[in-house]
Structure formats: structure tokens, C-alpha cells
């Protein structure tokens, strides 16, 4: 998933920004940083596990590859 950006609202997760977000300088795309294994229950509003979340990305045309 390295190099991929996505629109959080298109996959039903909250948008996260720095406290000093400047819409003239920053963009609304989010970046995948890493995934970690956990025993915790899913905590998004749809109760999706990681496989279900990744599947939702696959079906939504929201990814942008920064290397294209």
C-alpha cells in the first residue's frame, strides 16, 4: 500500500488533519502509513475488520498512487 493516498470520506472513516491545517497549502488526501496486528475489536463505525476495510477500498475509486 506504499505510495497510495485515499479520501477518508469515501470509505467512511473520519478525516484527520494537523491542528494548523491550511487548505491553501495542504490537501484532503490521506496516506497509508502502516498496519499493525492487534487483538482489539474493530472500532470504526461500521465494525469492519481490516480485510473488510481493504475490500471497501477496492470497490471505491478513491485511491491515488503518488508514483503515477
Backbone as JSON Lines, residues from 0, in Angstrom:
{"i":0,"aa":"X","n":[0.82,-1.18,0.0],"ca":[0.0,0.0,0.0],"c":[0.87,1.25,0.0]}
{"i":1,"aa":"X","n":[2.16,1.06,-0.04],"ca":[3.05,2.21,-0.02],"c":[2.81,3.08,-1.25]}
{"i":2,"aa":"X","n":[2.76,4.37,-1.02],"ca":[2.57,5.31,-2.11],"c":[1.13,5.58,-2.46]}
{"i":3,"aa":"X","n":[0.18,5.04,-1.69],"ca":[-1.23,5.23,-2.0],"c":[-1.86,6.26,-1.07]}
{"i":4,"aa":"X","n":[-2.68,7.12,-1.66],"ca":[-3.45,8.12,-0.92],"c":[-4.93,7.8,-1.12]}
{"i":5,"aa":"X","n":[-5.77,8.23,-0.18],"ca":[-7.19,7.97,-0.3],"c":[-7.99,9.09,0.32]}
{"i":6,"aa":"X","n":[-9.24,9.15,-0.07],"ca":[-10.18,10.11,0.5],"c":[-10.92,9.41,1.64]}
{"i":7,"aa":"X","n":[-10.71,9.86,2.85],"ca":[-11.31,9.19,4.02],"c":[-12.83,9.15,3.95]}
{"i":8,"aa":"X","n":[-13.44,10.21,3.5],"ca":[-14.9,10.25,3.47],"c":[-15.48,9.22,2.51]}
{"i":9,"aa":"X","n":[-14.74,8.84,1.48],"ca":[-15.23,7.86,0.51],"c":[-15.25,6.44,1.06]}
{"i":10,"aa":"X","n":[-14.52,6.19,2.15],"ca":[-14.51,4.85,2.75],"c":[-15.04,4.89,4.18]}
{"i":11,"aa":"X","n":[-15.76,5.95,4.5],"ca":[-16.49,6.07,5.77],"c":[-15.6,6.01,7.01]}
{"i":12,"aa":"X","n":[-14.48,6.72,6.97],"ca":[-13.67,6.9,8.17],"c":[-13.46,8.39,8.37]}
{"i":13,"aa":"X","n":[-13.19,8.83,9.6],"ca":[-13.02,10.27,9.85],"c":[-11.77,10.83,9.18]}
{"i":14,"aa":"X","n":[-11.88,12.05,8.72],"ca":[-10.72,12.77,8.18],"c":[-9.89,13.29,9.34]}
{"i":15,"aa":"X","n":[-8.59,13.14,9.23],"ca":[-7.68,13.61,10.27],"c":[-6.75,14.66,9.68]}
{"i":16,"aa":"X","n":[-6.6,15.77,10.37],"ca":[-5.73,16.85,9.92],"c":[-4.89,17.34,11.09]}
{"i":17,"aa":"X","n":[-3.77,17.98,10.78],"ca":[-2.99,18.63,11.8],"c":[-3.78,19.82,12.33]}
{"i":18,"aa":"X","n":[-3.48,20.26,13.53],"ca":[-4.22,21.38,14.12],"c":[-4.05,22.66,13.34]}
{"i":19,"aa":"X","n":[-2.93,22.82,12.62],"ca":[-2.7,24.02,11.85],"c":[-2.92,23.78,10.35]}
{"i":20,"aa":"X","n":[-3.97,23.05,10.0],"ca":[-4.32,22.74,8.61],"c":[-4.59,24.03,7.84]}
{"i":21,"aa":"X","n":[-3.92,24.19,6.73],"ca":[-4.11,25.35,5.85],"c":[-4.56,24.83,4.5]}
{"i":22,"aa":"X","n":[-5.83,25.03,4.16],"ca":[-6.36,24.45,2.92],"c":[-5.68,24.99,1.66]}
{"i":23,"aa":"X","n":[-4.99,26.12,1.75],"ca":[-4.25,26.64,0.6],"c":[-2.94,25.88,0.38]}
{"i":24,"aa":"X","n":[-2.4,25.28,1.44],"ca":[-1.13,24.57,1.35],"c":[-1.27,23.06,1.45]}
{"i":25,"aa":"X","n":[-2.25,22.6,2.2],"ca":[-2.43,21.17,2.44],"c":[-3.5,20.6,1.51]}
{"i":26,"aa":"X","n":[-3.59,19.32,1.48],"ca":[-4.59,18.64,0.64],"c":[-5.48,17.78,1.53]}
{"i":27,"aa":"X","n":[-6.55,17.27,0.96],"ca":[-7.51,16.48,1.74],"c":[-7.27,14.98,1.61]}
{"i":28,"aa":"X","n":[-6.27,14.58,0.83],"ca":[-5.95,13.15,0.71],"c":[-5.28,12.66,1.98]}
{"i":29,"aa":"X","n":[-5.52,11.41,2.31],"ca":[-4.88,10.75,3.44],"c":[-3.91,9.7,2.9]}
{"i":30,"aa":"X","n":[-2.93,9.37,3.7],"ca":[-1.88,8.45,3.27],"c":[-1.86,7.23,4.17]}
{"i":31,"aa":"X","n":[-1.64,6.05,3.57],"ca":[-1.42,4.85,4.36],"c":[-0.02,4.93,4.93]}
{"i":32,"aa":"X","n":[0.08,4.76,6.24],"ca":[1.39,4.78,6.88],"c":[1.83,3.36,7.21]}
{"i":33,"aa":"X","n":[1.0,2.65,7.96],"ca":[1.3,1.26,8.27],"c":[0.08,0.59,8.89]}
{"i":34,"aa":"X","n":[0.1,-0.71,8.88],"ca":[-0.9,-1.53,9.54],"c":[-0.18,-2.36,10.59]}
{"i":35,"aa":"X","n":[-0.81,-2.52,11.72],"ca":[-0.25,-3.35,12.78],"c":[-1.27,-4.39,13.2]}
{"i":36,"aa":"X","n":[-0.81,-5.57,13.51],"ca":[-1.68,-6.63,14.01],"c":[-2.1,-6.31,15.44]}
{"i":37,"aa":"X","n":[-3.36,-6.6,15.77],"ca":[-3.87,-6.35,17.11],"c":[-4.95,-7.35,17.46]}
{"i":38,"aa":"X","n":[-5.17,-7.55,18.74],"ca":[-6.26,-8.42,19.19],"c":[-7.5,-7.6,19.54]}
{"i":39,"aa":"X","n":[-7.44,-6.3,19.36],"ca":[-8.58,-5.44,19.68],"c":[-9.71,-5.64,18.68]}
{"i":40,"aa":"X","n":[-10.92,-5.37,19.14],"ca":[-12.08,-5.43,18.27],"c":[-12.06,-4.27,17.28]}
{"i":41,"aa":"X","n":[-12.65,-4.45,16.1],"ca":[-12.75,-3.33,15.16],"c":[-13.43,-2.14,15.83]}
{"i":42,"aa":"X","n":[-12.98,-0.93,15.51],"ca":[-13.53,0.24,16.19],"c":[-14.05,1.33,15.24]}
{"i":43,"aa":"X","n":[-14.23,0.99,13.95],"ca":[-14.82,2.02,13.11],"c":[-16.34,1.94,13.19]}
{"i":44,"aa":"X","n":[-17.03,2.92,12.64],"ca":[-18.48,2.98,12.82],"c":[-19.21,1.83,12.16]}
{"i":45,"aa":"X","n":[-18.57,1.14,11.21],"ca":[-19.19,0.0,10.53],"c":[-18.72,-1.34,11.1]}
{"i":46,"aa":"X","n":[-17.87,-1.3,12.12],"ca":[-17.34,-2.51,12.77],"c":[-16.61,-3.43,11.79]}
{"i":47,"aa":"X","n":[-15.95,-2.83,10.8],"ca":[-15.23,-3.63,9.81],"c":[-13.89,-4.08,10.37]}
{"i":48,"aa":"X","n":[-13.51,-5.3,10.04],"ca":[-12.15,-5.72,10.33],"c":[-11.25,-5.22,9.2]}
{"i":49,"aa":"X","n":[-9.95,-5.45,9.28],"ca":[-9.04,-4.89,8.3],"c":[-9.32,-5.44,6.9]}
{"i":50,"aa":"X","n":[-9.67,-6.7,6.8],"ca":[-9.97,-7.27,5.48],"c":[-11.2,-6.61,4.86]}
{"i":51,"aa":"X","n":[-12.22,-6.36,5.67],"ca":[-13.42,-5.7,5.17],"c":[-13.12,-4.25,4.77]}
{"i":52,"aa":"X","n":[-12.29,-3.57,5.54],"ca":[-11.91,-2.2,5.2],"c":[-11.15,-2.17,3.88]}
{"i":53,"aa":"X","n":[-10.18,-3.06,3.71],"ca":[-9.42,-3.1,2.47],"c":[-10.32,-3.44,1.28]}
{"i":54,"aa":"X","n":[-11.29,-4.28,1.51],"ca":[-12.26,-4.61,0.46],"c":[-13.06,-3.37,0.06]}
{"i":55,"aa":"X","n":[-13.42,-2.53,1.04],"ca":[-14.15,-1.31,0.71],"c":[-13.29,-0.37,-0.12]}
{"i":56,"aa":"X","n":[-11.99,-0.35,0.1],"ca":[-11.1,0.46,-0.73],"c":[-11.05,-0.07,-2.15]}
{"i":57,"aa":"X","n":[-11.07,-1.36,-2.27],"ca":[-11.01,-1.99,-3.58],"c":[-12.22,-1.62,-4.44]}
{"i":58,"aa":"X","n":[-13.38,-1.47,-3.81],"ca":[-14.62,-1.19,-4.54],"c":[-14.9,0.3,-4.72]}
{"i":59,"aa":"X","n":[-14.17,1.15,-4.05],"ca":[-14.39,2.59,-4.17],"c":[-13.25,3.22,-4.96]}
{"i":60,"aa":"X","n":[-13.56,4.0,-5.99],"ca":[-12.48,4.61,-6.79],"c":[-11.88,5.81,-6.08]}
{"i":61,"aa":"X","n":[-11.16,5.56,-4.99],"ca":[-10.68,6.65,-4.15],"c":[-9.17,6.66,-3.97]}
{"i":62,"aa":"X","n":[-8.47,5.74,-4.58],"ca":[-7.03,5.66,-4.37],"c":[-6.28,6.46,-5.42]}
{"i":63,"aa":"X","n":[-5.21,7.08,-5.0],"ca":[-4.34,7.84,-5.89],"c":[-2.92,7.38,-5.63]}
{"i":64,"aa":"X","n":[-2.24,6.89,-6.64],"ca":[-0.87,6.43,-6.48],"c":[0.06,7.6,-6.74]}
{"i":65,"aa":"X","n":[0.86,7.98,-5.77],"ca":[1.74,9.14,-5.93],"c":[2.85,8.9,-6.94]}
{"i":66,"aa":"X","n":[3.04,7.67,-7.37],"ca":[4.11,7.36,-8.31],"c":[3.62,7.35,-9.76]}
{"i":67,"aa":"X","n":[2.34,7.59,-9.99],"ca":[1.81,7.64,-11.36],"c":[2.12,8.97,-11.99]}
